[in-house]
Amino acid sequence: MTPDQVRELVRNRYGAIAAGEASSCCAPASSCCGPAPDAATQAKRMGYGDSDISAIGDGANLGLGCGNPQAIAAMRPGEVVVDLGSGAGFDAFLAAAQVGESGRVIGVDMTHEMLAKARANVAKLGLANVEFRLGEIEHLPIADNTADVVISNCVINLSPDKPRVLREAFRVLKPGGRAAISDVVMLAPLPAELAGLRELLTGCAAGAATVAQLTDWLEQAGFTHVRIEPKPESRELIASWAPGLGIEDYVSSAIIEARKP
């Protein structure tokens, strides 16, 4: 499958999720998954608290993701945050509360349906410090040296060109800026019969990279202080994406931190 075909597959899948026509193996069940936990249950499994979920209300939390980048980002009032693959806006809205009116949050998503949903949520929440831009995370529509923090939640694994995504994250960060990412990492190669499933490619499993690969790509992009820590406690969450397939033996949620000198 070519990179463009991968992007189109991902775009179509998450467009359908935004439109309520499908769900993802990263959360509610699809054809490769079992009964679907609700979005709030999935968010709690990722490390979000009840206050996070209730603060945003309905519509932004789709239960997508594999962790909580807010927990490691240490955002401060007045900072600029860029959210890679912002979806319906859940993490962007939580970030907006942390950076306050003097700060700014820019979400980027390549899916028109997700963008429309996120912008509707902005209007509903009445937030003036959040904007969403259409774009691919390999080609961010953001100027150099814009962000204090780049966050992302289980999106980079979906990209067919992860090194370029990390180079783009580095480019848009200010000197001294930081990346705070939740994503999946590959612990062991998936068996061929699983690696070939399109549902697991769009479901945050088949496209995962190893810790060693991500470390190399981050360092090649120019990042320092790289830390990637798989989370063994994510097994239950990962297993819920595709019950019975055993993908929790091959991939794990991880926190990924790095700094731009």
ZATISE-108738 format. One record per residue (C-alpha): chain; x, y, z. Coordinates in steps of 0.001 Angstrom, whole numbers. Layout:
BEGIN
{A, {X, Y, Z}},
...
//
This chain:
BEGIN
{A, {0, 0, 0}},
{A, {1379, 3428, -963}},
{A, {1618, 6315, 1544}},
{A, {-1231, 8111, -224}},
{A, {-3396, 5001, -9}},
{A, {-2676, 4727, 3718}},
{A, {-3638, 8366, 4271}},
{A, {-6845, 7923, 2300}},
{A, {-7733, 4788, 4259}},
{A, {-7171, 6627, 7546}},
{A, {-9008, 9735, 6339}},
{A, {-12041, 7727, 5267}},
{A, {-12107, 5717, 8467}},
{A, {-11945, 8678, 10822}},
{A, {-14283, 10721, 8657}},
{A, {-16831, 7961, 9100}},
{A, {-16226, 7946, 12850}},
{A, {-16811, 11700, 13022}},
{A, {-20006, 11312, 11034}},
{A, {-21208, 8554, 13356}},
{A, {-21132, 5993, 10552}},
{A, {-18319, 3841, 11957}},
{A, {-16135, 3343, 14977}},
{A, {-12474, 2631, 15543}},
{A, {-10469, -236, 16985}},
{A, {-8835, 2508, 19046}},
{A, {-12066, 2627, 21005}},
{A, {-15622, 1526, 20129}},
{A, {-15963, -1719, 18255}},
{A, {-15621, -2094, 14523}},
{A, {-15700, -5200, 12399}},
{A, {-12538, -6492, 14058}},
{A, {-13566, -5652, 17590}},
{A, {-15987, -6885, 20202}},
{A, {-18614, -5001, 22210}},
{A, {-17753, -1327, 22473}},
{A, {-17020, 424, 25759}},
{A, {-18466, 3923, 25871}},
{A, {-16238, 6944, 25240}},
{A, {-16117, 7999, 28894}},
{A, {-14998, 4515, 29980}},
{A, {-12266, 4505, 27351}},
{A, {-11112, 7991, 28391}},
{A, {-10790, 6836, 31992}},
{A, {-8723, 3848, 30837}},
{A, {-6423, 6337, 29098}},
{A, {-5829, 8257, 32323}},
{A, {-8360, 11085, 32130}},
{A, {-10311, 11997, 35242}},
{A, {-14031, 12544, 35672}},
{A, {-13398, 16292, 35842}},
{A, {-11675, 16220, 32422}},
{A, {-14567, 14372, 30849}},
{A, {-17303, 16491, 32440}},
{A, {-15513, 19780, 31708}},
{A, {-15677, 19252, 27959}},
{A, {-19157, 17747, 27761}},
{A, {-20553, 15689, 24911}},
{A, {-19254, 15713, 21364}},
{A, {-15500, 16208, 21774}},
{A, {-14615, 12975, 23574}},
{A, {-14950, 10190, 21025}},
{A, {-12997, 7711, 23136}},
{A, {-10128, 7761, 20636}},
{A, {-6544, 7729, 21854}},
{A, {-4242, 5553, 23917}},
{A, {-3174, 7778, 26795}},
{A, {-3331, 11256, 28241}},
{A, {-700, 13673, 26873}},
{A, {-2043, 16347, 29230}},
{A, {-499, 14427, 32134}},
{A, {3045, 14884, 30824}},
{A, {2822, 18201, 28959}},
{A, {3001, 20497, 32039}},
{A, {1290, 23291, 30133}},
{A, {1405, 26777, 31626}},
{A, {-702, 29927, 31198}},
{A, {228, 31897, 28098}},
{A, {1771, 29005, 26165}},
{A, {1002, 28033, 22571}},
{A, {59, 24392, 22074}},
{A, {-183, 22471, 18797}},
{A, {-2249, 19260, 18764}},
{A, {-1331, 16832, 15979}},
{A, {-4401, 14959, 14772}},
{A, {-6800, 16884, 16971}},
{A, {-9965, 15015, 16013}},
{A, {-13113, 16415, 17610}},
{A, {-11008, 18550, 19951}},
{A, {-10960, 16775, 23321}},
{A, {-7257, 17254, 24094}},
{A, {-7209, 20705, 22507}},
{A, {-10013, 21884, 24783}},
{A, {-8325, 20499, 27882}},
{A, {-5105, 22240, 26808}},
{A, {-7020, 25506, 26319}},
{A, {-8094, 25440, 29946}},
{A, {-4473, 25043, 31052}},
{A, {-2945, 27789, 28892}},
{A, {-5787, 30193, 29665}},
{A, {-6980, 33226, 27755}},
{A, {-3414, 34457, 27293}},
{A, {-2449, 31192, 25607}},
{A, {-3488, 29587, 22345}},
{A, {-4182, 26087, 21042}},
{A, {-3963, 25081, 17377}},
{A, {-5399, 21724, 16384}},
{A, {-4518, 20162, 13032}},
{A, {-6491, 17350, 11407}},
{A, {-6680, 16088, 7831}},
{A, {-10282, 14887, 8078}},
{A, {-12951, 17372, 6999}},
{A, {-15618, 15689, 9128}},
{A, {-13480, 15813, 12267}},
{A, {-12612, 19446, 11575}},
{A, {-16282, 20362, 11246}},
{A, {-17074, 18552, 14485}},
{A, {-14214, 20279, 16326}},
{A, {-15237, 23730, 15086}},
{A, {-18844, 23100, 16130}},
{A, {-17560, 22140, 19574}},
{A, {-15533, 25364, 19785}},
{A, {-18671, 27358, 19126}},
{A, {-20652, 25330, 21651}},
{A, {-18000, 25795, 24348}},
{A, {-17468, 29459, 23498}},
{A, {-13674, 29211, 23438}},
{A, {-11731, 32085, 21903}},
{A, {-8241, 30624, 22364}},
{A, {-8651, 27491, 20214}},
{A, {-8559, 27132, 16439}},
{A, {-8544, 24122, 14143}},
{A, {-6739, 23949, 10812}},
{A, {-7105, 21472, 7980}},
{A, {-3821, 19777, 7182}},
{A, {-1697, 16665, 7280}},
{A, {632, 16202, 10219}},
{A, {3433, 15525, 7720}},
{A, {2893, 19064, 6343}},
{A, {1728, 21217, 9238}},
{A, {10, 24496, 8244}},
{A, {1898, 26302, 11001}},
{A, {4877, 28673, 10899}},
{A, {8321, 27816, 12260}},
{A, {8972, 28402, 15972}},
{A, {5299, 28824, 16886}},
{A, {4622, 26358, 19703}},
{A, {5808, 25927, 23251}},
{A, {4309, 22428, 23341}},
{A, {3362, 19847, 20717}},
{A, {921, 17188, 21875}},
{A, {-627, 14215, 20101}},
{A, {-2731, 11257, 21156}},
{A, {-2412, 7993, 19232}},
{A, {-2150, 9614, 15801}},
{A, {1500, 9479, 14721}},
{A, {1316, 5685, 14418}},
{A, {-1251, 6202, 11637}},
{A, {1169, 8191, 9496}},
{A, {3007, 6458, 6637}},
{A, {5917, 8905, 7131}},
{A, {6584, 9150, 10863}},
{A, {10099, 10666, 10554}},
{A, {8626, 13595, 8631}},
{A, {5915, 14090, 11282}},
{A, {8593, 14359, 13958}},
{A, {10643, 16758, 11828}},
{A, {7533, 18916, 11433}},
{A, {6902, 18842, 15181}},
{A, {10493, 20004, 15703}},
{A, {10103, 22774, 13114}},
{A, {6992, 24332, 14652}},
{A, {8367, 24235, 18203}},
{A, {10143, 27250, 19618}},
{A, {13707, 26731, 20894}},
{A, {13292, 25130, 24315}},
{A, {9869, 23787, 23342}},
{A, {8773, 20277, 24141}},
{A, {6872, 17358, 22683}},
{A, {4450, 15444, 24926}},
{A, {2942, 12530, 23041}},
{A, {856, 9478, 23850}},
{A, {1091, 6808, 21192}},
{A, {1498, 3094, 20693}},
{A, {4833, 1339, 20274}},
{A, {5577, -2059, 18797}},
{A, {6870, -4527, 21392}},
{A, {7204, -7436, 18954}},
{A, {6355, -7898, 15257}},
{A, {2707, -8643, 14615}},
{A, {2008, -12036, 13022}},
{A, {1453, -11727, 9275}},
{A, {-2251, -12474, 9562}},
{A, {-2694, -9509, 11916}},
{A, {-233, -7131, 10272}},
{A, {-2224, -7357, 7061}},
{A, {-5549, -6341, 8580}},
{A, {-6609, -2884, 7431}},
{A, {-8713, -2558, 10578}},
{A, {-5553, -2833, 12673}},
{A, {-3746, -289, 10501}},
{A, {-6477, 2312, 11057}},
{A, {-6952, 947, 14590}},
{A, {-3593, 2060, 15983}},
{A, {-1823, -1305, 16020}},
{A, {-334, -2390, 12693}},
{A, {1324, 975, 12050}},
{A, {3168, 1220, 15359}},
{A, {6946, 1743, 15430}},
{A, {9422, 358, 17942}},
{A, {10961, 2389, 20756}},
{A, {14322, 2204, 18984}},
{A, {12870, 3522, 15721}},
{A, {11058, 6400, 17402}},
{A, {14159, 7302, 19408}},
{A, {16275, 7411, 16254}},
{A, {13721, 9483, 14353}},
{A, {13338, 11978, 17192}},
{A, {17089, 12403, 17534}},
{A, {17553, 12697, 13773}},
{A, {14914, 15455, 13781}},
{A, {17047, 17340, 16309}},
{A, {15296, 16533, 19582}},
{A, {17186, 16003, 22829}},
{A, {16166, 14586, 26221}},
{A, {14195, 11851, 24469}},
{A, {12218, 9590, 26785}},
{A, {9900, 6813, 25607}},
{A, {8244, 4742, 28287}},
{A, {5870, 1895, 27405}},
{A, {2970, 1485, 29829}},
{A, {2376, -2159, 30813}},
{A, {-873, -1108, 32478}},
{A, {-2279, -295, 29022}},
{A, {-2781, -4004, 28223}},
{A, {-6473, -3880, 29155}},
{A, {-7044, -815, 26985}},
{A, {-5170, -2307, 24023}},
{A, {-6989, -5634, 24371}},
{A, {-10344, -3840, 24209}},
{A, {-9543, -2549, 20725}},
{A, {-9644, -6020, 19171}},
{A, {-10818, -8603, 21710}},
{A, {-9534, -12094, 21124}},
{A, {-6775, -11156, 18678}},
{A, {-4069, -10772, 21313}},
{A, {-2681, -7480, 20004}},
{A, {-1835, -6472, 23587}},
{A, {1086, -8929, 23342}},
{A, {2566, -6954, 20460}},
{A, {1803, -3263, 21051}},
{A, {1666, -1036, 24094}},
{A, {673, 2513, 24859}},
{A, {3666, 4696, 25663}},
{A, {4531, 8204, 26732}},
{A, {6962, 10013, 24453}},
{A, {8771, 13142, 25604}},
{A, {11461, 15210, 23894}},
{A, {12817, 18777, 23786}},
{A, {13976, 21148, 21090}},
{A, {17299, 22711, 22116}},
//
